[in-house]
Amino acid sequence: MSETGNTLVASDLAELATMHQPPCLSLYQPTHRHHPDNQQDPIRFRNLVEEMRASLSQKYPAGETASLLEPFDALGRDHAFWNHAMDGLAVFGGPSFFRVFRVQRPVVELVVVADTFHTKPLRRLLQSTDRYQILGLSLAKIRLFEGNRDALDEIDLAPGVPRTITEALGDELTEPHLAGTSWGGPGGAGPGAVSYHGHGGRKDESEIDAERFFRAVDRAVLEHHSRPSGLPLMVAALTKNHHLFLEISRNPFLMAEGPLINPDAIPIEELRRVAWAVVEPQYLARLAARSEEFTLARSRGLGSSDLREVAEAAAAGRVATVLIESGRQIPGRLDGSTGRIEPADLNHPHVDDLLDDMAELVERMGGEVLVIPAERMPSDTGLAATFRY
């Protein structure tokens, strides 16, 4: 199986965590979006593949090693792929398995050959609290974007999501509805604006068609994107379309606010800026609420930022929520069965990160993990945990 993608959801981690025939090959690499920095990315990738080849050759014959690395080698030669890089790359391979993820944050360069896939860096990306999606909505075209405070990228729509009203309604479409190419203010016309033709009943039929189309889009986006990702979703659309979609939507992840503009009308960086202006107040409010919850819990003896105390509570299944400081690493290893913290072997080329071990254990025991910026942390130890009891 060979797949490449530019979006990451929890089910991907579940797939990687299932039993796979060893060896399991994991490669992480920071990448660059623009020339000339991106010119070195495929070269560095091929060097990392050579590190992997050297590791495999110590245990596997040359023919088997070559077969395992063939999809990695092919990716290194794929010029189109490297011309559309994001900020980081994660590649996983093994017998009859190959997955590629382009991610919106840099990752630490790493090659791991083991009996299981190394997924901790992806887990931390999924736990980041500033991620969101944008549905670009018009009758002319449906688009989907995923972003965070620093980046926004268009992602592929799932096969079940209709791209246009014609695709959604087919022969049941009353008549063509698209017209207008002039720009306008946030509520004005623009490419993909709705233009109702005729009078009386004809206008009603056009509005009914638009509503049917938006219902189909709403159902498909919820099923194929919002539920799998769990991310908040905002709509970027002209005023009429925006209001109609909010009226008919049944998506619990949908935000009431969103840019009142057709996303085709502005560059993607401008869309990120206006979208983040909508997301940021709610994002900061969520973080403030989490910080207050921790402070209150600690005052009642139900919270701690002490690493050893939190580790023991995590192993016992007592941690309801743990806040992890973004970008922070603490050398060490956590024994998941006892909660004992083991000192790191600093001479080992790949030192374990205690915070990653903690996050993995809390999730496995049914707790919630949130990765937040250092300036929003209610402690200076790298984590803050709220206990169930």
N, C-alpha and C positions, 0 to 999 in steps of 0.2 A: 504494500500500500504506500502510495506517495502522495502527500498533500502539502500545499503551501498556503499560508493564510496570514492575515494581518489583524486578527482579533483573537482574543483569548478569553475563554469562559471556564467556569469551574469543572464542567464535564471533561474538559481537556486534561486537567490534572487527574481526574478520576481514571481516564483512559490510560494515562501514563503510569498510574499507580497499580493498575491491574497486572497480573502475572504476564510477563513477556519472557520469551526464551532468551537467555543470555548468549552473547554479551549485549548489554544495553549501553549505547553510546550517547553521551550528552555533550553538546558543545555550546558555549555561550560566548558572544562577541559583541562589544560595542561597535556601532556602525554610524555612518554619517549620511545626512540627507542631501548634501549639496557638493558640487565641484568646487575646489579640487580635493577637499578632504576625503571624499568617497572613493578616490582613485586607489587608495591603499587598502580598502576594505576587502576586495577579493583576494589580494595578495596575502593579507594577514589570515584570512579564512583558510587558504590553501596551506599555510604554515601550520595552523592548528590541526588541520586534517593530517598533516605529516606527523605531528606529535601523537595523534591517535593511532596512526599506522604503526609507529614504533612501539607503542604500548601493546597493540594487538599482536604484533609479530612475535612477542615474547611467549605467547601462549597458543596462537593459532597459525596453521600453515599459510603460506603465501596466497594460495588460491582462495581460501576462505576469507582471508583479510581483504583481498581485492574485491570480492563479492560484497562484503559488508560495507565497504567504503565507496562502492561505485556510485550510489546516489549522492554522496557528499562531493565526490569528484565532479559529477555532472552539475551540481549546484554551483561549484566554484567556477565553472565555465559558462554559466548562464548570465550573459551580459545584461539582458533585460531585467533580470532579478536585481542585480546590483545597482542598476540605475534607478530603482524605486525603493531604496532602503529607508528605514526609519531610524530610530536612535539605538536600537539593540536587536540582537538576533539570538534565537534559541533553536537548536537543531537536535533532533533525536532520531536515532536509527538503531536497527538491529535486524535479525533475520525476519524478512518479509514485513518490515515496519520502517516507515520514514515520515517524520513530521517536521514542519518548519513553521516558526512563529516570528513575525516581525513585531517588535514591541516599541512602545512610545517613550521608554526611558532607557538610558544606558545600563548595561549589565557588566559585571566584572568578568573579564576574559577567563575562560575556564574550559578544560577538557577533562571528562571523567569517563573511564571505562570500568563498568562494574556489573553486578548481577541485577541491579535495578537502576532506573533512570534518576538522575539528580534534578529534582524539581523545586528546590527551595527558592531560587531566584524568581521563578514564575509565581510561586505562592505569594511572595511578598508583593509582586506587582498586582495580583488580583485583590489583595487586601488593602491596597491604597484607597483612601477615602475621597479623593478628588476627581474620580472618573465619572463620565457621563456620556450620553448619546444624544444626537440631534437627528430628528426626522425632517428632512427637507421635503416640503409638501407642496405640490401643485398638481393640476390635472395633466400637465405636460410631462412631468417626470417626478418619480419618487427617488430620493437619495437618502443614505444613512451615513452618519459620521460618528466617530468615537474620539473622545479627547480627554484631556486633563488640563490643569492650569497652564501648562507649557506648550501643549501640542494638540493638533486636531487633524484627523485624517479621514478621508472617505473610506468606508469599508464595503465589501461586497454584500449585496442583499441576498438572503437565502432564496433558493429556488421557489419557495412557496409564496414569496412576497410579490404582488403585482407591481410592475414598474409604471404603468400608465392606465388611464381610465379605459382605453380600448382593450388592453390586455385583460383587465379585470372583468369588464362587462360584455365584451365581444359583440355578438349579434343583438344583444339586448340593449345596447347603447342607443339612446334616442336619436342623437345626431352629433356631428363634431362640435366641440365646445371651445376649442382653443383659438384665441385671437389676442392681439395686442402685443406690441414690442417696445412700447415706450417705457422709460423709467419713471419712477415716482417716489414719493415719500414712503414712510413705513407702511401706510395703508393704501398706497397708490398702485397703479398698474406696473407691470413688468413682465419679462419673459415668463410664460407659464401662468399668467393671470387668467382668472375665469371670466369668460365673456358669454353672457346669456343672450341668445338670439330669439327673435320673435316676441310675441306678446301673450299675455294671459296664460292659458294653459301651457303654452310652449315653455315659458319661463319656469313654471312649476315642474315640468318634466325634466328640464335641465338641472334644476336644484335637486330633484329626486335622484338623478343619475350621479351627481357629485356626492350626495350623501351615501348612496350605495357603494360607490368607489371607496370613500373614506372608511366605511365600515369594514370593507374587505381588507384594506391596508391595515387598519387597527388590529383586526384579528390576527393577521399574518405576522405583523411586527411583534405583537405580544407573544405569540407562540414561538417564533423562530429567533427573536433577538432579546426582548426585554426579560422574559422569564429565564432563559439560559444565562444571561449576563448579570441580572439583578441590578442593573444600572438605572439611575434616574434618566428619564427621556423628556426632552423638550422638543417642541415643534417650531421650526422656522418656516413661516409662511406669510403671505399677505393676509391682511386683517380678516377678510371674509372667510377665507379657507381656515385660518387659525381658529376662529370662533366656532365654525361648523364642526371641525374635528374635535375640539374639546367638548362640544355638546354630545357627540355620538360615541366618544371613546369609552371603552371599558377597561383601559389599561391602568392598573393600580400604580405603575411606575411613572405615569405621565405627570409632568409639572404643569401648573396652571399658567406660568409665565413662559415667554419665549420670544425670540426676535421676530418682529412683525415685518418680515422682508423675505422675498424669494432668495434662497441661498445662491442661486445662479447669478444674482445681481452683484455679488461682492466677492473679493478674493477670500480664500479659505482662512488666511490669517486674520482678516477683519471679522469673519464669522466666528472664529475662536475668541476674539476679543469681546465681541458683543455677547456671545454665549456665556463666557466666564463672568461677565458683569451680572448676568442673571443667576448663575450657579453659586458664585462666591458667597453672597450673604447667607444662603441656606446652608452651604458647606460650613461656614464659620459658626453658624448657630448650632449645627449638629456637633461640632467639635467642642464648643463651649458647654453644651449640655452633657456630653460625655465626661468632660473634665469635672464639672460640678457633681455628677453622679459618683465619680471616683472619690472626690474630696469628702462628700457626705458619707460614703461607705467606709472610708478609712477612719473617719471620726467615730464610727460605730463599731470599729473592730472588724469590718467586713471588706477591707481593702488594704493593699500593700504595694510598695514599690521596691521592696527588698528582694533581690534576685533569688536568694536561697528560700525565703519564705514563699514566694510565688511559685518556685519550682516544686516545692513539696505539695502546695495546694493544687497545682496543675496535675501532678501525678495521681492525686486523690480524687480528681474530677470536681474540685470545688470552685474552679475559676469560671465565672460566668462570662466576663469580658476582660480582655487584656489589650491595652494600648501599647503599640510598639513604635519606637522612634524611627522615622524614615531615615535611611542612610547610615544608621548606627550599627556597628558590629562589635560583639563582645566575644573574644576568643574563649572557647570552652565547649564542653559537651554535656548534654543533659541526659541522664539515665531515665527514660520514660516510665520505668516500672517502679522506681523508688523515689524519684525526684532529686537524686543526688547530682550535684554539679561536679564534673570532673575537669581538672585543669587541662588546658590545651597544650598539645605538643607543638611548640612554636617552630620546631625544626622540620615539621611535616610540611610539604609543599602546599597542601590544601587544608588550612586550619578550619575546624568547625566553628560555626557561629552559634553561640548560646541563645541569642534572641530568635534565630530561625528555628532551633530545636524547640524552644518554648512555644512559639506560635503553632508549630506542627502538632505538638502534644495537646495544646488547648483545643484546637480544632478537632482532633481525634476524639477528645473527651466531650465533645458537644458544646464547647464554648465558642465565643465570638472573638475574632482577631481583627483589629483595626490598625493600619499603619498610618501614622500622622506626622506632620512636620515637627521638627525639634522645638520650634518656637511656640507650638500649641500643646506641648506635653505638660502635664501637671506634675512631673517629677524630672529629676536630672539623672536617673539611673538607667534610662533606656526603655523602661517599661512601667506600666501602672495597671494593676489588676484589681478587679472587683470580684468578690467571692459570693458564691451562692449561699453559703452558711458558714 
